[in-house]
Amino acid sequence: MTTAVPPSPAAARTDLSVWPASARPAPDGDVAVGGVPLAEAAERFGTPLYLLDEYEVRERCRTYLRSFPDTDVLYAAKAFLCHALLHWVREEGLGLDVCSAGELEYAVAAGFPSDRIVLHGNAKSPQDLEAALRLGVGRVVIDSAWEIARIAAPVPAGTRQKVLVRVVPGVSAGGHVAIRTGTDDQKFGLSVADGGAEHAVARILDQPRLELVGLHCHIGSQITEPGPYVTALRTVVALLARIRDRHGTVLPELDLGGGHAVAHRPGETALDIPALGARVRRELAASCAGAGLPVPRLAVEPGRALVGPAGVALYRVLAVKRTGARAFVAVDGGMSDNPRPALYGARYAPRLVGRRTTAAPRTATVVGRHCEAGDVLAADVALPGDVRPGDLIAVPVAGAYHLSMASSYNAVGRPPVVAVADGRARLLVRRESLADIRSRDVGL
Ligand SMILES: *Cc1c(COP(=O)(O)O)cnc(C)c1O
């Protein structure tokens, strides 16, 4: 065991360990990502601004494909969705996981092949199911007994919809109670422990218009170790064996979900993807051999680990306020573009960019511009003591669950998204304007 030593102020200022691999210190205290200096991007596109490093996303896709051979790697689109990102992950050979008709139509309209898409959801609406069948989605993941007949009914006679059953293996894992989905006290999936999963399997096998191809589980998010996946896998393989014994059916697929942790601050633990891949495949082979089952086709569904570390949020400081012992640095975005701190207590490591300073660091709380005291982006972080209005603050690891959860709160408008690669920046998603917001209001 080594004791953690707090980094020196100078080391903290140069630590780009959680930034995209392309991040480099640039002249005048700036940082360049994908070869694009952040101050230049802020000047050109305005703030708040989100940058997405294309090669970082692509490299992360490749790490998964190398770590999980003979596996379907499905990007969990809810982490962030736009046309260019869909194009990148598809080009790299990934499939997609969506959880609504909206995400599904978005992906198909962008040219994503529907047979490479899996539809999730604990409460699928009639519109979700209609879109799934109309667009020919590859798999529907059944999440409750109620759904079985509702999915089967509209399937045209003579055809079969492929389905998986989402099971709850009774594994508690994940970075926050709101993102733990592996136990029986939350809303997702069918319980292995109380027999709900097996009951659903029996009913699906009785439906001539449904083809049960496998089991699915997603035990939570921000999981830092392979252990919980191995525990879940053993439970699910045992269930596959019981299904074979009871029904004589050997299910050919096993989807282990996502939830792979990333580090948001230097020193935090990220899940080691090559280690996860090796361990999961070894355990799967061993468990199946023990149960006398053929090894099913594996699928994994990373969201955050593919895009989170590829994103950087960039804000302009609007106000600095010292109240008693606290210093508040207020920026031009906040909970409308990143609700994660308010939802999950997520922590970040913001950094001053675009200005050289020798001022000693001081503890500050970076807050947003919204009318909520809970609109805090990063509490108690070190920023140069001379931080002032007009400065730029960059927040790394901003690519997942920021803009996909963003809102129009206070009619501020959601920020644009820019791709950076090879020293060039190009607009992917434009800034939300007041006209965009007002256009939904049909008047008196
Ligand atoms: C959210 C979710 C994922 C992705 O989770 P990450 O933490 O972003 O990897 C994968 N599968 C399902 C079913 C999900 O709900």
Ligand as a Chemical Component Dictionary entry (heavy atoms), coordinates in Angstrom:
data_LIG
# 
_chem_comp.id                   LIG 
_chem_comp.type                 NON-POLYMER 
_chem_comp.pdbx_formal_charge   0 
_chem_comp.three_letter_code    LIG 
# 
loop_
_chem_comp_atom.comp_id 
_chem_comp_atom.atom_id 
_chem_comp_atom.alt_atom_id 
_chem_comp_atom.type_symbol 
_chem_comp_atom.charge 
_chem_comp_atom.model_Cartn_x 
_chem_comp_atom.model_Cartn_y 
_chem_comp_atom.model_Cartn_z 
_chem_comp_atom.pdbx_ordinal 
LIG C1 C1 C 0 -27.317 3.051  -18.856 1  
LIG C2 C2 C 0 -27.198 1.698  -19.398 2  
LIG C3 C3 C 0 -26.002 1.280  -19.984 3  
LIG C4 C4 C 0 -24.752 2.131  -20.003 4  
LIG O1 O1 O 0 -24.307 2.471  -18.739 5  
LIG P1 P1 P 0 -22.888 3.221  -18.581 6  
LIG O2 O2 O 0 -22.759 3.431  -17.133 7  
LIG O3 O3 O 0 -23.004 4.501  -19.344 8  
LIG O4 O4 O 0 -21.869 2.319  -19.172 9  
LIG C5 C5 C 0 -25.965 0.030  -20.555 10 
LIG N1 N1 N 0 -27.044 -0.776 -20.551 11 
LIG C6 C6 C 0 -28.213 -0.413 -19.994 12 
LIG C7 C7 C 0 -29.367 -1.334 -20.028 13 
LIG C8 C8 C 0 -28.326 0.835  -19.401 14 
LIG O5 O5 O 0 -29.482 1.193  -18.829 15 
# 
loop_
_chem_comp_bond.comp_id 
_chem_comp_bond.atom_id_1 
_chem_comp_bond.atom_id_2 
_chem_comp_bond.value_order 
_chem_comp_bond.pdbx_ordinal 
LIG C1 C2 SING 1  
LIG C2 C3 SING 2  
LIG C2 C8 DOUB 3  
LIG C3 C4 SING 4  
LIG C3 C5 DOUB 5  
LIG C4 O1 SING 6  
LIG O1 P1 SING 7  
LIG P1 O2 DOUB 8  
LIG P1 O3 SING 9  
LIG P1 O4 SING 10 
LIG C5 N1 SING 11 
LIG N1 C6 DOUB 12 
LIG C6 C7 SING 13 
LIG C6 C8 SING 14 
LIG C8 O5 SING 15 
# 
